[in-house]
């Protein structure tokens, strides 16, 4: 009996030792700074009209429990990450060598309203970055772009209050389509940069005149916003599917290598933003709409997006991926429908392209990529990029 007790105690001792080996020595403290508007605060009301109005309304009501920053902090308190310990911003100490902070910074707000015969279609897109940065050195440590969108149709033109409700919903909603929820997901998968870590960035985003002509009229007047939408969409999908840290892009909200922002508490922050060690350049070349089937009640179409994608190391001018690529998504429309809104379907084609491309970067053997890419065979390029991106997590 004594022998069995000794064996049992030894087994327990081994299990305890192994459990300690699997835990990190300590978790790095990160203070949650809350919510911020990117760029010059004086122009925030022009660049983020709906979000900024809600921000001002919250200030007037003195409703501290429902501010965007409060919601960000509350969400961060629920995050479980073995390598980072997230705490309210008030707990930050500047006595340490580093003072890490995390912030949800809003970088883009796009609203488009178009009339299609008997109804109005509303498109709302909010874009941001989940940043972990060193408050002392003003250097970004980890970054994850996020982007959320919705479409709505109404028989009358939507009021300003209705659009404000859409914006508020996109920020607060608890599912995966909410901005704050995506912020939390980014922090959950964030890891400290390892020695020899390399950075990745969407460097360029372009759109051809042919493709631009098929965007809603209210968006065609602002091609910079479309370019930012494309860049942030690709960046957010790459970060989510591959688990890599993506530097914020310079499109629209960073000037001269500096990303500025103002926190809800009034603090102005200026972060150093250099070009990534590796960069993606993309160009939206054209759209296509092809009818593939028709019945008495409906018609089936394939909506296609055609792009050029490049992945390279700018310092050495080394190209890993350089190809045209296409993707089609199917949509069924009522037969005889006129004044149809194709924009939502084209957006599905773009997002599908980015998602399938990211999945092909994560896992070799994509059948879709074999036909979607203009370069044949494409797998040698993907294999080279895949190996390079392993050092960017």
C-alpha positions in Angstrom: 0.0 0.0 0.0 2.8 2.4 0.9 4.4 1.7 -2.5 1.2 2.7 -4.3 1.0 5.9 -2.3 4.6 6.8 -3.3 3.9 6.1 -7.0 0.7 8.2 -6.8 2.6 11.1 -5.2 5.3 11.0 -7.8 2.8 11.1 -10.7 1.0 14.1 -9.1 4.4 15.8 -8.8 5.2 15.2 -12.4 1.8 16.5 -13.6 2.2 19.7 -11.5 5.7 20.2 -13.0 4.4 19.8 -16.5 1.5 22.2 -15.9 4.0 24.9 -14.7 6.1 24.3 -17.8 3.2 25.0 -20.1 2.4 28.4 -18.5 4.3 31.6 -19.4 6.7 33.0 -16.8 4.5 36.1 -16.6 1.9 38.0 -18.6 2.8 41.4 -20.0 0.7 44.2 -18.6 -1.2 46.3 -21.1 -3.4 49.2 -20.2 -6.6 49.7 -22.1 -6.7 53.3 -23.4 -10.2 53.0 -24.8 -11.5 54.5 -28.1 -9.8 57.1 -30.2 -10.3 59.1 -33.4 -7.4 59.0 -35.9 -5.9 62.1 -37.4 -6.3 65.7 -36.5 -9.1 66.0 -33.9 -10.2 69.4 -35.3 -11.4 67.7 -38.5 -12.8 64.6 -36.8 -16.4 65.9 -37.1 -15.9 66.1 -40.9 -14.2 62.8 -41.3 -16.5 60.8 -38.9 -19.7 62.8 -38.9 -22.0 60.2 -37.4 -19.6 58.6 -34.9 -18.3 62.0 -33.8 -21.8 63.3 -33.2 -22.6 60.3 -31.0 -19.3 60.9 -29.1 -20.4 64.5 -28.4 -23.9 63.4 -27.4 -22.4 61.0 -24.9 -20.3 63.8 -23.4 -23.3 66.1 -23.1 -25.3 63.4 -21.4 -22.4 62.6 -19.1 -23.3 58.9 -19.6 -20.0 57.5 -18.7 -21.2 53.9 -18.5 -22.2 53.9 -22.2 -19.3 55.7 -23.9 -17.3 53.9 -26.6 -14.2 53.9 -24.3 -16.2 52.4 -21.4 -17.5 49.6 -23.7 -14.0 49.0 -25.0 -12.6 48.6 -21.5 -15.5 46.4 -20.4 -14.9 44.1 -23.4 -11.2 44.0 -22.8 -11.8 42.9 -19.2 -13.3 39.6 -20.6 -10.3 38.8 -22.8 -8.3 35.7 -21.9 -4.7 35.9 -23.3 -1.9 34.0 -21.5 0.8 36.4 -22.8 -0.9 39.7 -22.2 -2.8 41.0 -19.1 -5.2 43.8 -20.1 -6.1 46.3 -17.4 -8.0 49.6 -17.3 -6.0 52.6 -18.5 -6.0 54.2 -15.1 -3.8 51.4 -13.8 -0.8 52.1 -16.1 2.5 52.9 -14.4 5.2 54.9 -16.1 7.9 53.7 -13.8 8.5 50.6 -16.0 10.9 50.5 -18.9 7.9 50.1 -21.2 4.3 51.3 -20.7 2.1 49.4 -23.1 -1.3 50.6 -24.0 -4.1 49.2 -26.3 -6.6 51.3 -28.1 -9.3 50.9 -30.7 -8.7 53.8 -33.1 -11.4 54.7 -35.7 -9.7 55.4 -39.1 -12.6 55.5 -41.5 -16.4 56.1 -41.7 -18.1 55.7 -45.1 -21.8 56.1 -45.7 -23.4 55.8 -49.2 -27.1 56.3 -50.0 -28.4 55.5 -53.5 -31.9 55.5 -55.0 -32.8 52.4 -57.0 -36.3 52.9 -58.3 -38.7 52.2 -55.5 -36.2 51.9 -52.7 -33.1 53.5 -51.2 -30.0 51.4 -50.5 -27.8 52.5 -47.6 -24.2 51.2 -47.2 -22.3 51.9 -44.0 -18.6 50.9 -43.4 -16.5 51.6 -40.3 -12.8 50.9 -40.3 -10.3 50.9 -37.5 -7.1 49.5 -36.0 -6.5 47.5 -32.8 -3.2 48.9 -31.6 -0.8 47.9 -28.8 1.8 50.6 -28.5 4.6 51.7 -26.2 3.4 55.0 -24.6 7.0 56.1 -23.8 8.6 55.5 -27.2 5.4 56.0 -29.2 6.1 52.9 -31.2 3.5 50.4 -32.4 4.1 46.9 -30.9 1.2 45.0 -32.4 -1.5 46.0 -34.8 -4.7 44.4 -36.3 -6.9 46.3 -38.8 -10.7 45.8 -38.4 -13.6 46.6 -40.7 -17.4 46.2 -40.4 -20.2 47.0 -42.8 -23.9 46.7 -43.4 -26.4 47.2 -46.2 -30.0 48.4 -45.6 -33.0 49.0 -48.0 -35.9 51.4 -47.2 -38.8 52.7 -49.3 -37.9 56.3 -48.3 -34.6 58.0 -47.9 -33.1 57.2 -44.5 -33.0 59.9 -41.9 -29.8 61.1 -40.2 -31.1 59.4 -37.0 -31.5 56.1 -38.8 -28.0 56.2 -40.1 -26.7 57.1 -36.7 -28.4 54.0 -35.4 -26.6 51.9 -38.0 -23.3 53.4 -36.9 -24.0 52.8 -33.2 -25.0 49.2 -34.0 -21.9 48.5 -35.9 -19.8 49.7 -33.0 -21.6 48.1 -30.1 -23.2 44.9 -31.5 -22.0 41.8 -29.6 -21.6 39.4 -32.5 -18.6 39.0 -34.8 -19.8 41.9 -37.0 -19.2 44.5 -34.3 -16.2 46.9 -34.2 -15.6 46.5 -30.5 -16.0 42.7 -30.7 -13.5 42.5 -33.5 -11.1 44.7 -31.4 -11.4 42.1 -28.5 -10.8 39.2 -30.9 -7.6 40.9 -32.1 -6.4 41.3 -28.5 -7.2 37.7 -27.7 -4.9 36.3 -30.5 -2.2 39.0 -30.0 1.3 37.7 -29.1 4.4 39.6 -28.2 6.8 40.1 -31.1 9.6 37.6 -31.1 13.2 38.3 -31.8 13.7 38.8 -35.6 10.0 39.6 -36.0 9.1 41.3 -39.4 6.3 43.7 -40.1 3.6 43.5 -42.8 1.6 46.3 -44.3 -0.8 47.1 -47.1 1.3 49.7 -48.9 -0.8 50.6 -51.9 -4.4 50.4 -52.9 -5.6 51.5 -56.3 -8.7 51.4 -58.4 -9.0 51.7 -62.1 -11.5 54.1 -63.7 -13.4 51.2 -65.2 -14.0 49.7 -61.7 -14.6 53.1 -60.1 -17.5 53.7 -62.6 -19.5 50.8 -61.1 -19.4 52.1 -57.5 -22.4 54.2 -56.2 -22.3 57.8 -57.3 -21.8 59.1 -53.7 -18.6 56.9 -53.4 -17.2 57.8 -56.8 -16.7 61.3 -55.6 -14.2 60.1 -52.9 -11.9 57.4 -54.5 -9.5 57.8 -51.5 -12.2 56.3 -49.3 -12.7 53.4 -51.7 -8.9 52.7 -51.7 -8.9 52.8 -47.9 -11.8 50.4 -47.8 -10.0 47.9 -50.0 -6.8 48.2 -48.0 -8.5 47.8 -44.6 -10.6 44.9 -45.9 -7.6 42.9 -47.1 -5.6 43.8 -44.0 -8.3 42.7 -41.6 -8.9 39.4 -43.4 -5.1 38.6 -43.6 -4.7 39.4 -39.8 -7.7 37.3 -38.9 -7.0 34.3 -41.1 -3.2 34.2 -40.8 -2.8 35.5 -37.2 -0.2 38.1 -38.3 0.3 41.6 -37.0 -0.5 44.1 -39.8 0.9 47.7 -39.5 -1.7 50.4 -40.2 -1.6 51.5 -43.7 -0.8 55.1 -44.7 -3.9 55.5 -46.8 -5.9 58.4 -45.5 -5.0 58.5 -41.8 -1.2 58.6 -41.5 1.0 61.5 -42.8 4.8 61.6 -42.9 5.3 58.3 -41.1 3.2 59.5 -38.1 -0.2 58.2 -37.0 -1.9 60.7 -34.8 -5.1 60.2 -32.7 -7.0 61.6 -29.8 -8.3 59.4 -27.0 -11.7 60.0 -25.5 -10.0 61.4 -22.3 -8.5 64.2 -24.5 -4.9 62.9 -24.7 -3.2 63.4 -28.1 -1.0 60.5 -29.3 1.4 60.5 -32.2 2.8 57.1 -33.1 5.7 56.4 -35.4 4.6 54.5 -38.5 7.3 53.2 -40.8 6.9 51.1 -43.9 6.5 47.4 -43.4 9.4 45.0 -43.9 7.0 43.2 -46.3 4.2 44.9 -48.1 1.1 44.1 -50.2 0.1 46.3 -53.2 -3.3 45.8 -54.7 -5.3 47.2 -57.6 -9.0 46.6 -58.3 -9.0 46.4 -62.1 -12.6 45.7 -63.1 -16.0 44.1 -62.2 -18.0 41.7 -64.3 -21.7 40.5 -64.2 -22.6 37.3 -66.1 -26.0 35.7 -66.3 -25.7 31.9 -65.9 -29.3 30.8 -65.6 -32.9 32.1 -65.9 -36.3 30.8 -64.9 -39.8 32.4 -65.0 -39.2 33.8 -61.5 -35.5 34.4 -61.1 -32.2 34.9 -62.9 -28.8 33.7 -61.6 -25.7 35.9 -62.0 -22.1 35.5 -61.2 -20.5 38.8 -60.0 -16.8 38.9 -60.5 -14.0 41.0 -59.1 -10.6 41.2 -60.9 -7.5 42.4 -59.1 -3.7 42.6 -59.3 -2.0 41.5 -56.1 1.7 41.8 -55.2 3.6 40.8 -52.1 7.2 42.0 -51.9 10.1 43.1 -49.8 10.6 46.8 -50.7 14.1 47.3 -49.3 15.6 44.6 -51.6 12.9 44.9 -54.3 12.2 41.2 -53.9 8.9 40.0 -55.2 7.2 36.9 -53.7 3.8 37.1 -55.3 2.9 39.1 -58.5 -0.3 38.0 -60.2 -3.7 39.0 -61.4 -6.5 37.2 -59.6 -10.2 36.9 -59.9 -13.2 35.7 -57.9 -16.9 35.2 -58.6 -19.8 35.0 -56.3 -23.3 33.9 -57.2 -26.5 35.9 -56.7 -30.1 35.2 -57.6 -32.3 38.1 -58.6 -36.0 38.3 -59.5 -36.6 38.0 -63.3 -37.2 41.3 -64.9 -35.9 43.4 -62.0 -34.8 46.8 -63.1 -32.6 49.3 -61.4 -30.9 46.5 -59.6 -28.2 47.3 -57.0 -25.1 45.4 -58.0 -22.8 47.1 -55.4 -23.5 44.6 -52.6 -22.8 41.7 -54.9 -19.5 43.2 -56.1 -18.5 43.7 -52.4 -19.2 40.0 -51.8 -16.9 39.2 -54.7 -14.1 41.4 -53.3 -14.4 40.0 -49.8 -14.6 36.5 -51.2 -11.4 37.1 -53.1 -9.5 38.4 -50.1 -10.8 35.5 -47.9 -9.9 32.7 -50.3 -6.5 34.3 -51.1 -5.7 34.5 -47.3 -6.8 30.9 -46.8 -4.6 29.8 -49.7 -1.7 31.6 -48.0 -2.4 29.7 -44.8 -2.8 26.3 -46.3 -1.4 25.0 -49.6 -3.5 23.1 -52.2 -6.2 25.6 -52.9 -8.2 24.5 -56.0 -9.8 27.9 -56.3 -6.3 29.6 -56.6 -5.3 27.3 -59.5 -8.0 28.8 -61.7 -8.2 32.3 -60.1 -4.6 33.3 -60.5 -3.2 34.4 -63.9 0.3 33.0 -63.1 0.6 29.2 -63.8 1.7 27.5 -61.6 1.0 29.9 -58.7 1.9 27.6 -55.9 5.7 28.2 -56.0 5.0 31.9 -55.4 2.6 31.1 -52.6 5.0 28.7 -50.9 7.7 31.4 -50.9 5.3 34.0 -49.4 4.0 31.4 -46.9 7.4 30.8 -45.5 8.2 34.5 -45.3 4.9 35.3 -43.4 5.8 32.7 -40.8 8.2 35.2 -39.4 5.6 37.9 -39.2 3.4 36.5 -36.4 
